[in-house]
């Protein structure tokens, strides 16, 4: 995961050739905004790790000054990799996901954060490059289990009504049940889902993250259920 974080970080930086170009996958953002955002995420998480924080950072408002956002990004990418590399994944630190209060959670999260924002920056020049199958499957699982099914408060903004969605990324499948109060995720796909989202792992990951339209993957079943899934994902991944 650290190797993927490093390689996708370099790819993101290399793709940032026109800082003023619009990012189609994030309306209102320029490439500069995407690069700055990702660098600040690295800074925030590195600060948690470097201080062995067991609580969220309070009143975190760093004085950020740089001449070139790409150089600043390089510095923060190196900083987060070093902070993660030099700590045992089992070391206890604060995370927003209560079941995993450890460095290992941030290894995965920073890898997946970089995968998505690399796609954002690349989209300013054309179609984003393909995500490795294993990384994409891991990313779909993270999104469904650690975001959609975990953030009950955000989910309440766009709840379902019992719809069962089959999500299949390559050979790996999940059942997403969109309840009235929370979403639940189980491994495998149901025999008679309300709707289905399936395709190559990279396409499914980017579609779920709204970096590709749903017509980039194969969908079937109730369109309203698919719209409910999309709204719930948007709410729980903000």
GUTI-737967 format. One record per residue (C-alpha): residue in three letters; x, y, z. Coordinates in steps of 0.1 Angstrom, whole numbers, padded with zeros to 4 digits, always signed. Example, Ala and Ser with C-alpha at 12.3 -4.5 7.8 and 13.67 -1.06 7.14 Angstrom:
// residues 2
ALA+0123-0045+0078
SER+0137-0011+0071
END
This chain:
// residues 238
UNK+0000+0000+0000
UNK+0028+0024+0007
UNK+0044+0016-0026
UNK+0011+0023-0043
UNK+0007+0055-0024
UNK+0042+0066-0036
UNK+0036+0057-0072
UNK+0001+0072-0075
UNK+0014+0103-0057
UNK+0041+0107-0083
UNK+0015+0101-0111
UNK-0007+0128-0096
UNK+0021+0152-0095
UNK+0033+0144-0130
UNK-0003+0149-0143
UNK-0005+0184-0128
UNK+0009+0202-0158
UNK-0018+0229-0162
UNK-0027+0241-0127
UNK-0055+0263-0140
UNK-0073+0235-0159
UNK-0107+0226-0148
UNK-0112+0192-0131
UNK-0143+0177-0147
UNK-0147+0151-0119
UNK-0149+0179-0092
UNK-0169+0208-0106
UNK-0156+0241-0095
UNK-0121+0227-0088
UNK-0089+0235-0108
UNK-0059+0212-0109
UNK-0043+0235-0084
UNK-0072+0230-0060
UNK-0070+0192-0063
UNK-0032+0192-0057
UNK-0035+0216-0028
UNK-0063+0196-0012
UNK-0044+0163-0014
UNK-0013+0179+0001
UNK-0032+0194+0030
UNK-0048+0160+0037
UNK-0013+0145+0038
UNK-0002+0173+0062
UNK-0032+0167+0085
UNK-0027+0129+0087
UNK+0011+0132+0091
UNK+0005+0156+0120
UNK-0017+0130+0137
UNK+0009+0103+0132
UNK+0039+0124+0142
UNK+0023+0134+0175
UNK+0009+0099+0182
UNK-0025+0116+0186
UNK-0052+0095+0203
UNK-0077+0123+0198
UNK-0087+0143+0167
UNK-0067+0175+0162
UNK-0083+0205+0178
UNK-0084+0239+0162
UNK-0061+0226+0135
UNK-0053+0257+0113
UNK-0017+0255+0099
UNK-0001+0285+0084
UNK+0005+0271+0049
UNK+0028+0291+0026
UNK+0044+0279-0006
UNK+0057+0292-0039
UNK+0046+0262-0061
UNK+0018+0239-0051
UNK+0035+0210-0068
UNK+0067+0214-0047
UNK+0045+0216-0016
UNK+0027+0185-0027
UNK+0060+0167-0031
UNK+0070+0177+0005
UNK+0038+0165+0020
UNK+0038+0133+0001
UNK+0073+0125+0014
UNK+0062+0135+0049
UNK+0031+0112+0050
UNK+0050+0083+0035
UNK+0078+0086+0061
UNK+0052+0090+0089
UNK+0035+0058+0078
UNK+0067+0039+0069
UNK+0084+0044+0102
UNK+0055+0032+0124
UNK+0041-0002+0131
UNK+0006-0005+0115
UNK-0007-0017+0148
UNK+0004+0014+0166
UNK-0027+0032+0182
UNK-0036+0066+0168
UNK-0069+0084+0163
UNK-0089+0077+0132
UNK-0125+0086+0123
UNK-0133+0049+0120
UNK-0138+0036+0155
UNK-0131-0001+0148
UNK-0096+0007+0135
UNK-0078+0031+0157
UNK-0043+0024+0143
UNK-0017+0035+0118
UNK-0028+0007+0094
UNK-0061+0024+0088
UNK-0043+0055+0076
UNK-0020+0035+0053
UNK-0051+0023+0034
UNK-0069+0056+0036
UNK-0040+0076+0022
UNK-0035+0051-0006
UNK-0071+0053-0016
UNK-0072+0091-0012
UNK-0044+0093-0036
UNK-0059+0069-0061
UNK-0091+0090-0064
UNK-0073+0124-0065
UNK-0049+0111-0090
UNK-0079+0103-0112
UNK-0092+0138-0106
UNK-0060+0155-0118
UNK-0057+0132-0148
UNK-0093+0139-0158
UNK-0083+0175-0166
UNK-0064+0161-0196
UNK-0087+0132-0205
UNK-0098+0098-0191
UNK-0081+0088-0159
UNK-0058+0059-0160
UNK-0069+0025-0148
UNK-0067+0015-0112
UNK-0050-0018-0104
UNK-0076-0045-0098
UNK-0065-0054-0062
UNK-0064-0017-0053
UNK-0098-0010-0068
UNK-0114-0040-0050
UNK-0099-0028-0018
UNK-0112+0007-0025
UNK-0147-0005-0031
UNK-0147-0024+0001
UNK-0134+0006+0020
UNK-0160+0029+0006
UNK-0189+0005+0013
UNK-0178-0008+0047
UNK-0160+0021+0063
UNK-0180+0050+0048
UNK-0215+0041+0035
UNK-0222+0015+0062
UNK-0204+0034+0090
UNK-0214+0071+0088
UNK-0250+0068+0101
UNK-0254+0105+0107
UNK-0245+0114+0071
UNK-0265+0085+0057
UNK-0296+0100+0073
UNK-0294+0128+0047
UNK-0301+0103+0019
UNK-0316+0070+0034
UNK-0330+0041+0015
UNK-0361+0021+0020
UNK-0348-0015+0020
UNK-0334-0017-0015
UNK-0308-0044-0020
UNK-0280-0035-0045
UNK-0256-0060-0059
UNK-0222-0045-0064
UNK-0197-0066-0083
UNK-0161-0055-0090
UNK-0146-0082-0112
UNK-0151-0115-0094
UNK-0157-0099-0060
UNK-0193-0090-0049
UNK-0211-0073-0021
UNK-0248-0068-0011
UNK-0257-0033-0001
UNK-0289-0030+0018
UNK-0301+0006+0020
UNK-0322+0006+0052
UNK-0342+0035+0065
UNK-0316+0043+0092
UNK-0284+0028+0080
UNK-0268+0008+0052
UNK-0255-0027+0058
UNK-0229-0045+0037
UNK-0225-0083+0034
UNK-0201-0103+0012
UNK-0215-0119-0020
UNK-0244-0108-0041
UNK-0281-0115-0036
UNK-0301-0139-0058
UNK-0327-0112-0067
UNK-0313-0077-0061
UNK-0333-0046-0066
UNK-0305-0033-0088
UNK-0270-0043-0098
UNK-0238-0023-0104
UNK-0210-0044-0120
UNK-0179-0041-0141
UNK-0141-0040-0141
UNK-0129-0031-0106
UNK-0113+0002-0117
UNK-0146+0013-0133
UNK-0167+0003-0104
UNK-0145+0021-0079
UNK-0144+0053-0099
UNK-0182+0051-0107
UNK-0190+0047-0070
UNK-0168+0077-0062
UNK-0186+0097-0089
UNK-0155+0100-0109
UNK-0172+0081-0138
UNK-0209+0080-0147
UNK-0228+0049-0139
UNK-0231+0042-0176
UNK-0194+0035-0175
UNK-0203+0002-0157
UNK-0231-0023-0163
UNK-0262-0015-0144
UNK-0296-0033-0142
UNK-0327-0033-0122
UNK-0346-0003-0106
UNK-0331+0030-0117
UNK-0346+0047-0086
UNK-0326+0022-0064
UNK-0294+0031-0082
UNK-0301+0068-0077
UNK-0307+0061-0040
UNK-0274+0043-0038
UNK-0256+0072-0055
UNK-0272+0098-0032
UNK-0263+0077-0001
UNK-0226+0074-0013
UNK-0224+0111-0019
UNK-0237+0118+0016
UNK-0213+0094+0033
UNK-0182+0103+0014
UNK-0182+0141+0017
END
